[in-house]
Amino acid sequence: MHGMILAGVGLYLAVILAVGYFSAKKVHNFTDFLIAGRQLPFSLATATLFATWFGAGTCMGAAGVAYADGFLGTIADPFAAGVSLIIAGFFYVGLLRRLKLLTVTDIFGRYYDTGSEIFASVLMIPTYVGWLGSQMVAVGYILHALTGMNAQLGIVIAAAVVVIYTTEGGMWAVVLTDVIQAVVLVVGLFWLFGAVMDQIGGFNQLIASTPPELLKLVPEKPDFDGWIVYAGQWMMCGLGCVVGQDLIQRSLASKNEQVAKQSALTAGFLYLTIGLIPLYLGLAGRLVLPELADPEHVIPQLALKYLSPLAMTLFLGALISMIMSSADSSLLAGTSLVTNNILFRIWPGLGKAQALPIARVVTVLLALLSMGIALYVKEIYGLMVNSWATLFVGVLVPVTAALYWKRANRAAAWMSMLGGTGMWLGYIFFAGGSLEDVSDPVFYKAAVYGGAASLIGYVITTFFFSKKTSVPVYLSAQDQN
């Protein structure tokens, strides 16, 4: 059985690498590499957003949390993460696409100053390094659980494959492989769901057998700290993801503003529905695998228990599809920020001819860094969720103000970024948060306090530096004049 599974995985990875190779023919310049030449139609833009969101954090991490804590533990993902796509579709992606940016932090250089652009990009890099690391951890888990392969070797294999096709084809490779991965993902997940429901007596039986408290989405009579943690679960992904480079990058790659909006909204609604399937599988695991040592292994273990060898091989392809679609997105997002908003701002003399090879080198270096984190931090859900904290505490408020507030100014942007990040890091340090336990409630509370400091710092600073230094992009051309 292990031989069949390994052969199937090898074939799947070969197909993905081939797509990456042929995608390279579409990459002629830096813009093609980062945003696919701004040519994505609605179908491709929607598929790549959905596949990006539906990664290891949802499929394995959220399923494991549902197994251990029920729906209340999964507020950050998929619930808040799905809402983030809808918020972005209504309020952000259309305006950012109108500006024809390459990255989300380009708005800092355009409306604030170059220094804030570089600093905001530096704040965002850990998001994608950590997120990519969580995807690599998941691949290691899966290959170990289903084939007996050493988990660390699985992490290395995942890193190598993602690097190869992303480096070759850039955004085109990411989008085209995402389409394949989205299809395989949905088919495989529904296949397993159907098999498990048949075994336990159907969906109604699952709900009837699950303790009611595990299906709640709101905590019962929490204290003040409990409400803060709950708010943090919603905010870190629900608001932090809104200005994520991975999301914005796909919107900037859309062929027009309307496609950017519609694809984000559609992907959000798809995610909030299909994203529930891993949660129900996690609850089902409580019934049929009550002694599971590591809850994040629940979906691979259900596949081992209920699928035939052939079905198992196909489902393993689906699992790896989920992970690869998020991994390549996080890698390309990080590469975009490092090259376009850090290196090219520090060394403006770098020519356009050098941009593409530099971006490819950065892609490899970021993957190596993420692999190191994956080998150190071996917990998927917490690592994934906490990766978005820096966007929420340091980037969300300045971006929103630049888009919508006439009094937006560079002093306020700096105060917001420094105050929010400082409060976030300070709270984690003094409260004793540890990277070895990234699911600690301390991290959620730190995000809430950091986000509040970011907003308060921006608003108060505008009273001292009230001169308008940027023009919100929602204004008409006549108003701008």
C-alpha positions as CSV (number, residue, x, y, z in Angstrom):
1,M,0.0,0.0,0.0
2,H,2.8,2.4,0.9
3,G,4.4,1.8,-2.6
4,M,1.1,2.7,-4.4
5,I,0.7,5.8,-2.3
6,L,4.3,6.9,-2.9
7,A,3.9,6.3,-6.7
8,G,0.7,8.3,-6.7
9,V,2.3,11.2,-4.8
10,G,5.3,11.1,-7.2
11,L,3.0,11.2,-10.2
12,Y,1.0,14.1,-8.8
13,L,4.2,16.1,-8.0
14,A,5.5,15.4,-11.5
15,V,2.4,16.9,-13.0
16,I,2.6,20.0,-10.8
17,L,6.3,20.5,-11.7
18,A,5.4,20.1,-15.4
19,V,2.8,22.8,-15.1
20,G,5.4,25.1,-13.4
21,Y,7.8,24.4,-16.2
22,F,5.3,25.3,-19.0
23,S,4.1,28.3,-17.1
24,A,7.6,29.8,-17.3
25,K,7.0,30.4,-21.0
26,K,4.4,33.1,-19.9
27,V,6.9,34.9,-17.7
28,H,8.7,37.6,-19.8
29,N,9.3,40.3,-17.1
30,F,9.0,41.2,-13.4
31,T,5.3,42.1,-13.7
32,D,4.5,38.7,-15.3
33,F,6.3,37.0,-12.5
34,L,4.5,38.9,-9.7
35,I,1.0,39.4,-11.0
36,A,0.6,37.4,-14.2
37,G,0.6,40.5,-16.4
38,R,-2.8,41.6,-14.8
39,Q,-4.6,39.1,-17.1
40,L,-6.5,36.8,-14.7
41,P,-10.2,36.3,-15.6
42,F,-12.9,35.8,-12.9
43,S,-12.6,32.0,-13.0
44,L,-8.8,31.8,-12.5
45,A,-8.9,34.7,-9.9
46,T,-11.6,32.9,-7.9
47,A,-10.0,29.5,-8.1
48,T,-6.6,30.8,-7.0
49,L,-8.0,32.7,-4.0
50,F,-10.1,29.8,-2.8
51,A,-7.2,27.3,-3.2
52,T,-4.8,29.7,-1.4
53,W,-7.1,30.0,1.6
54,F,-7.9,26.3,1.8
55,G,-4.5,25.0,3.0
56,A,-3.0,23.0,5.9
57,G,-4.4,25.4,8.5
58,T,-8.0,24.6,7.4
59,C,-7.7,21.0,6.4
60,M,-5.5,19.6,9.1
61,G,-5.1,22.4,11.7
62,A,-8.8,23.4,12.0
63,A,-9.9,19.7,11.8
64,G,-7.6,19.0,14.7
65,V,-8.9,21.9,16.7
66,A,-12.5,20.9,16.1
67,Y,-11.6,17.4,17.3
68,A,-10.1,18.8,20.5
69,D,-12.2,21.9,21.2
70,G,-15.2,22.0,18.8
71,F,-16.2,24.9,16.6
72,L,-15.3,27.6,19.1
73,G,-11.6,26.8,18.7
74,T,-11.8,27.3,15.0
75,I,-13.1,30.9,14.9
76,A,-9.9,32.2,13.3
77,D,-10.0,29.7,10.5
78,P,-12.2,29.0,8.6
79,F,-14.8,31.5,9.9
80,A,-12.8,34.7,10.3
81,A,-10.6,33.9,7.4
82,G,-13.6,33.5,5.1
83,V,-15.1,36.7,6.3
84,S,-11.8,38.5,5.5
85,L,-12.3,37.6,1.8
86,I,-15.8,39.2,1.8
87,I,-14.6,42.3,3.6
88,A,-11.7,42.7,1.1
89,G,-14.1,42.2,-1.8
90,F,-16.4,45.0,-0.6
91,F,-13.9,47.6,0.7
92,Y,-10.3,47.0,-0.4
93,V,-9.4,45.0,-3.6
94,G,-11.3,47.2,-6.0
95,L,-9.6,50.4,-4.9
96,L,-6.1,48.7,-4.8
97,R,-6.6,47.2,-8.3
98,R,-7.6,50.7,-9.5
99,L,-4.2,52.0,-8.4
100,K,-2.4,49.4,-10.5
101,L,0.1,48.5,-7.7
102,L,2.4,45.5,-7.6
103,T,2.1,44.9,-3.9
104,V,-0.1,46.1,-1.1
105,T,2.8,48.0,0.5
106,D,3.2,50.1,-2.6
107,I,0.5,52.2,-1.2
108,F,2.8,53.3,1.6
109,G,5.4,54.6,-0.9
110,R,2.7,56.4,-2.8
111,Y,0.7,58.0,0.0
112,Y,3.2,58.1,2.9
113,D,7.0,57.7,2.3
114,T,9.6,55.2,1.2
115,G,10.7,54.5,4.7
116,S,7.2,53.5,5.8
117,E,6.9,51.3,2.7
118,I,10.1,49.4,3.6
119,F,9.1,49.1,7.3
120,A,5.6,47.8,6.4
121,S,7.1,45.3,4.1
122,V,9.5,44.1,6.8
123,L,6.6,43.7,9.2
124,M,4.8,41.5,6.6
125,I,7.7,39.1,5.7
126,P,7.3,37.0,8.9
127,T,3.6,36.4,8.0
128,Y,4.5,34.6,4.8
129,V,7.6,32.8,6.2
130,G,5.5,31.5,9.1
131,W,2.6,30.6,6.9
132,L,4.8,28.7,4.5
133,G,6.4,27.0,7.4
134,S,3.0,25.7,8.6
135,Q,2.3,24.2,5.2
136,M,5.6,22.4,5.2
137,V,4.9,21.0,8.7
138,A,1.6,19.6,7.3
139,V,3.3,17.8,4.4
140,G,5.7,16.2,6.8
141,Y,2.8,15.1,9.0
142,I,0.9,13.6,6.0
143,L,3.8,11.7,4.5
144,H,4.8,10.3,7.9
145,A,1.2,9.3,8.8
146,L,0.3,7.7,5.4
147,T,3.7,6.2,4.2
148,G,5.9,6.1,7.3
149,M,8.3,8.5,5.7
150,N,10.4,10.6,8.1
151,A,8.5,13.8,8.7
152,Q,11.5,16.0,8.4
153,L,12.3,14.5,5.0
154,G,8.7,15.3,4.0
155,I,9.2,18.9,4.9
156,V,12.3,19.1,2.7
157,I,10.5,17.5,-0.2
158,A,7.6,20.0,0.1
159,A,10.0,22.9,0.2
160,A,11.9,21.6,-2.9
161,V,8.8,21.1,-5.1
162,V,7.2,24.5,-4.2
163,V,10.5,26.3,-4.8
164,I,11.0,24.7,-8.2
165,Y,7.7,25.5,-9.8
166,T,7.2,28.9,-8.1
167,T,10.7,30.0,-9.1
168,E,10.1,28.9,-12.7
169,G,6.6,30.2,-13.4
170,G,5.9,32.9,-10.7
171,M,2.3,33.9,-10.5
172,W,1.3,32.0,-13.6
173,A,2.6,28.8,-12.2
174,V,0.9,29.5,-8.9
175,V,-2.5,30.2,-10.5
176,L,-2.5,27.3,-12.9
177,T,-1.5,24.8,-10.3
178,D,-4.0,26.3,-7.9
179,V,-6.8,25.5,-10.4
180,I,-5.7,21.9,-10.6
181,Q,-5.3,21.8,-6.8
182,A,-8.7,23.3,-6.2
183,V,-10.4,20.7,-8.3
184,V,-8.5,17.8,-6.7
185,L,-9.1,19.3,-3.3
186,V,-12.9,19.5,-3.5
187,V,-13.2,16.0,-5.1
188,G,-11.0,14.4,-2.5
189,L,-12.5,16.1,0.5
190,F,-16.1,15.3,-0.5
191,W,-15.0,11.7,-1.2
192,L,-13.6,11.3,2.3
193,F,-16.6,13.1,3.8
194,G,-19.0,10.7,2.1
195,A,-17.1,7.7,3.2
196,V,-16.9,8.8,6.8
197,M,-20.6,9.8,6.9
198,D,-21.6,6.3,5.6
199,Q,-19.7,4.7,8.3
200,I,-21.1,6.7,11.2
201,G,-24.8,6.7,10.0
202,G,-25.0,10.0,8.2
203,F,-24.7,13.7,8.9
204,N,-27.7,13.8,11.2
205,Q,-26.2,11.1,13.4
206,L,-23.0,13.1,13.6
207,I,-24.8,16.1,14.9
208,A,-26.9,14.1,17.3
209,S,-23.8,12.4,18.7
210,T,-21.8,15.6,19.2
211,P,-22.1,17.4,22.5
212,P,-23.9,20.7,21.9
213,E,-21.2,22.8,23.4
214,L,-18.8,21.7,20.6
215,L,-21.1,23.2,18.0
216,K,-21.2,26.7,19.6
217,L,-19.6,29.7,18.0
218,V,-19.9,32.1,20.9
219,P,-18.4,31.4,24.4
220,E,-20.7,30.9,27.3
221,K,-20.3,33.4,30.1
222,P,-16.7,34.3,29.5
223,D,-14.7,36.7,31.7
224,F,-13.0,39.8,30.4
225,D,-9.9,37.9,29.3
226,G,-12.2,35.3,27.6
227,W,-13.9,38.0,25.5
228,I,-10.5,39.5,24.5
229,V,-9.2,36.1,23.4
230,Y,-12.5,35.6,21.4
231,A,-12.1,39.0,19.8
232,G,-8.5,38.2,18.9
233,Q,-9.6,35.0,17.2
234,W,-11.9,37.0,14.9
235,M,-9.5,39.9,14.4
236,M,-6.2,38.3,13.6
237,C,-7.5,36.5,10.5
238,G,-10.7,38.4,9.9
239,L,-9.0,41.7,9.6
240,G,-5.3,40.8,9.3
241,C,-5.9,38.8,6.2
242,V,-7.7,41.6,4.5
243,V,-4.5,43.4,3.7
244,G,-2.4,40.2,3.1
245,Q,-0.2,40.3,0.1
246,D,-1.4,36.9,-1.0
247,L,-5.0,38.1,-1.3
248,I,-4.1,41.5,-2.8
249,Q,-1.6,40.0,-5.2
250,R,-4.4,38.0,-6.8
251,S,-6.7,41.0,-7.0
252,L,-3.9,43.1,-8.6
253,A,-3.4,40.2,-11.1
254,S,-7.1,40.4,-12.0
255,K,-7.8,41.8,-15.4
256,N,-10.0,44.6,-14.0
257,E,-11.5,46.1,-10.9
258,Q,-14.8,44.3,-11.2
259,V,-13.1,40.9,-11.5
260,A,-11.0,41.7,-8.4
261,K,-14.2,42.4,-6.3
262,Q,-16.3,39.5,-7.6
263,S,-13.6,36.9,-7.2
264,A,-12.9,37.8,-3.6
265,L,-16.6,37.7,-2.7
266,T,-17.2,34.4,-4.4
267,A,-14.1,32.8,-2.9
268,G,-15.2,34.0,0.5
269,F,-18.6,32.4,0.3
270,L,-17.1,29.2,-1.1
271,Y,-14.6,29.0,1.7
272,L,-17.2,29.6,4.4
273,T,-19.2,26.6,3.0
274,I,-16.6,24.0,1.9
275,G,-14.3,25.1,4.8
276,L,-16.8,23.5,7.2
277,I,-16.2,20.0,5.9
278,P,-12.8,19.5,7.7
279,L,-14.5,20.7,10.9
280,Y,-17.2,18.1,10.6
281,L,-14.6,15.5,9.9
282,G,-12.8,16.6,13.0
283,L,-16.0,16.0,15.0
284,A,-16.5,12.7,13.3
285,G,-13.0,11.7,14.4
286,R,-14.1,12.1,18.0
287,L,-16.6,9.3,17.5
288,V,-14.4,6.8,15.6
289,L,-10.9,7.7,16.7
290,P,-11.5,8.7,20.4
291,E,-7.9,7.9,21.5
292,L,-6.0,9.9,18.8
293,A,-2.8,11.2,20.3
294,D,-2.4,14.2,18.0
295,P,-5.7,15.8,16.8
296,E,-4.0,17.4,13.8
297,H,-3.6,13.9,12.4
298,V,-7.4,13.2,12.4
299,I,-8.0,13.6,8.7
300,P,-5.0,11.4,7.5
301,Q,-6.1,8.8,10.1
302,L,-9.7,8.9,8.9
303,A,-8.4,8.3,5.3
304,L,-6.4,5.4,6.5
305,K,-9.3,3.9,8.3
306,Y,-12.1,4.3,5.6
307,L,-10.6,4.6,2.2
308,S,-9.4,1.9,-0.2
309,P,-5.7,2.0,-1.3
310,L,-6.7,3.6,-4.6
311,A,-9.0,6.1,-2.9
312,M,-6.3,6.8,-0.3
313,T,-3.8,7.6,-3.1
314,L,-6.2,10.0,-4.7
315,F,-7.1,11.6,-1.4
316,L,-3.4,12.0,-0.5
317,G,-3.1,14.0,-3.7
318,A,-6.0,16.2,-2.5
319,L,-4.3,16.8,0.8
320,I,-1.1,17.7,-0.8
321,S,-3.0,19.9,-3.3
322,M,-4.5,21.9,-0.4
323,I,-1.1,22.5,1.1
324,M,0.8,23.3,-2.1
325,S,-1.8,25.9,-3.1
326,S,-1.2,27.8,0.1
327,A,2.5,27.2,0.2
328,D,3.2,28.6,-3.3
329,S,1.1,31.7,-2.5
330,S,2.9,32.5,0.7
331,L,6.2,32.0,-1.0
332,L,5.4,34.3,-3.9
333,A,3.9,36.9,-1.6
334,G,7.0,37.1,0.5
335,T,9.2,37.3,-2.6
336,S,7.1,40.2,-4.0
337,L,7.6,42.2,-0.8
338,V,11.3,41.5,-0.4
339,T,12.2,42.4,-4.0
340,N,9.7,45.1,-5.0
341,N,9.4,47.0,-1.7
342,I,12.7,46.4,0.1
343,L,15.6,45.6,-2.2
344,F,14.5,47.9,-5.0
345,R,13.8,50.8,-2.6
346,I,17.2,50.4,-0.8
347,W,19.0,50.1,-4.1
348,P,17.0,52.1,-6.6
349,G,19.8,51.6,-9.2
350,L,18.9,48.0,-9.8
351,G,17.6,47.8,-13.4
352,K,14.5,46.0,-14.7
353,A,16.7,43.4,-16.3
354,Q,17.9,42.3,-12.9
355,A,14.5,42.2,-11.3
356,L,13.4,38.8,-12.4
357,P,16.6,36.9,-11.5
358,I,16.8,38.6,-8.2
359,A,13.2,37.7,-7.4
360,R,14.0,34.0,-8.2
361,V,17.0,34.0,-5.8
362,V,14.8,35.6,-3.1
363,T,12.2,32.9,-3.6
364,V,14.8,30.2,-2.8
365,L,16.1,32.0,0.2
366,L,12.7,32.5,1.7
367,A,11.8,28.9,1.2
368,L,15.0,27.8,3.1
369,L,14.1,30.1,6.0
370,S,10.6,28.8,6.2
371,M,11.9,25.2,6.1
372,G,14.0,26.0,9.1
373,I,11.0,27.3,11.0
374,A,9.0,24.2,10.0
375,L,11.6,22.0,11.4
376,Y,11.5,23.9,14.7
377,V,7.8,24.7,15.2
378,K,5.7,21.6,14.6
379,E,2.2,22.9,15.3
380,I,0.1,23.8,12.3
381,Y,-2.9,25.8,13.3
382,G,-1.3,28.1,15.9
383,L,1.6,28.9,13.6
384,M,-0.7,29.6,10.7
385,V,-3.1,31.9,12.7
386,N,-0.3,33.8,14.4
387,S,1.4,34.5,11.1
388,W,-1.3,37.1,10.4
389,A,-0.8,39.1,13.6
390,T,1.7,41.5,12.2
391,L,-0.7,42.5,9.4
392,F,-3.4,43.3,11.8
393,V,-1.3,45.2,14.4
394,G,1.0,47.1,11.9
395,V,-0.4,47.3,8.4
396,L,-4.3,47.3,8.4
397,V,-4.9,50.8,9.9
398,P,-2.4,52.7,7.6
399,V,-3.6,51.0,4.5
400,T,-7.3,51.6,5.4
401,A,-6.6,55.3,6.2
402,A,-4.8,55.8,2.9
403,L,-7.8,54.5,1.0
404,Y,-10.5,56.3,2.9
405,W,-9.4,59.1,5.2
406,K,-8.6,62.6,3.9
407,R,-6.4,63.3,6.9
408,A,-4.2,60.3,6.4
409,N,-0.5,61.4,6.8
410,R,2.9,59.8,7.2
411,A,3.4,60.7,10.8
412,A,0.2,58.9,11.7
413,A,1.2,55.9,9.6
414,W,4.6,55.6,11.5
415,M,2.9,56.0,14.9
416,S,0.4,53.3,14.0
417,M,2.9,50.8,12.8
418,L,5.4,51.4,15.7
419,G,2.7,51.6,18.4
420,G,0.8,48.6,17.3
421,T,3.8,46.4,16.7
422,G,5.4,47.6,20.0
423,M,2.3,46.8,22.0
424,W,1.9,43.4,20.4
425,L,5.5,42.3,21.0
426,G,5.6,43.9,24.5
427,Y,2.5,42.1,25.6
428,I,3.8,38.7,24.3
429,F,7.1,39.2,26.1
430,F,5.8,40.4,29.5
431,A,3.0,37.8,29.5
432,G,5.4,35.0,28.8
433,G,4.3,33.9,25.4
434,S,6.5,31.2,23.8
435,L,7.0,30.3,20.2
436,E,7.0,26.6,21.2
437,D,3.3,27.0,22.0
438,V,1.9,29.4,19.4
439,S,-1.7,28.4,20.3
440,D,-1.4,30.1,23.7
441,P,-4.3,32.6,24.3
442,V,-1.6,35.2,25.1
443,F,-1.0,35.6,21.3
444,Y,-4.7,36.4,20.7
445,K,-4.8,39.0,23.5
446,A,-1.6,40.5,22.3
447,A,-3.1,41.0,18.8
448,V,-6.2,42.8,20.3
449,Y,-4.1,45.2,22.3
450,G,-1.7,45.7,19.4
451,G,-4.5,46.4,17.0
452,A,-6.1,48.9,19.4
453,A,-2.7,50.7,19.9
454,S,-2.3,50.9,16.1
455,L,-5.7,52.5,15.6
456,I,-5.4,54.9,18.6
457,G,-1.9,55.9,17.6
458,Y,-3.1,56.8,14.1
459,V,-6.1,58.8,15.2
460,I,-4.3,60.8,17.9
461,T,-1.4,61.6,15.7
462,T,-3.6,63.2,13.1
463,F,-4.5,65.9,15.6
464,F,-0.9,66.9,15.8
465,F,-0.1,66.4,12.1
466,S,-3.4,67.4,10.6
467,K,-2.0,68.5,7.2
468,K,-3.3,66.2,4.6
469,T,-0.4,64.3,2.9
470,S,-2.3,61.8,0.8
471,V,-5.4,61.7,-1.3
472,P,-7.8,58.8,-0.6
473,V,-8.3,56.8,-3.8
474,Y,-12.1,56.6,-3.5
475,L,-12.3,60.3,-4.4
476,S,-13.3,61.1,-8.0
477,A,-10.8,62.8,-10.3
478,Q,-12.6,66.1,-9.9
479,D,-12.4,65.9,-6.1
480,Q,-8.7,65.1,-6.3
481,N,-8.1,68.2,-8.3
